[in-house]
Structure formats: C-alpha cells, structure tokens
C-alpha cells in the first residue's frame, strides 16, 4: 500500500473510527474479540501501512475532518439520514 508522506496516526480521527466506523463494519462479537492495537486494525482495513508506520492514502481520506464527510455520504441509505456531523 502506498503511504502518505509526512502523515502520522495523529492525522486520523481515531475516536470516530472506533465509535462510528468499526461498529458499522463488524459485529459486536467480532469487535469484542479483536485485541489488536489500533494501527493493526487500521492496516487490516487498508488505512495504515505498518512497514512505513504511516496512514495510507485511504487512511488520509478518512482523516480528521474527512471521516465525518465520508461517514455522512455512506449513511444516506441508512437510519442516520439527515444526521448532522
């Protein structure tokens, strides 16, 4: 995966990733058994590259400020339609 030069974990909105993205992507059972570090979780979804210790371009798209925009677009069909972020 390609890494975004100069980016770091701090460029990602980790709390939003944990509270909004993961629960919608995986069941509660799967999440409760996943004891990996956040970088490993991000890498498994293509958002982080452990080899270079930085977010991928996909991770940057889901970075601070962008994550809520992507989440809103993905929620148009769901129960959260009209929810403001």
Protein Blocks (a to p, Z undefined) as FASTA:
>chain_A
ZZdehiafklpcfklmmmmmmmmmpcfklmmmmmcdfklmmmmnopacfklopacfklmm
mmghjlmmmmmmmmmmmmkgoiaZZ
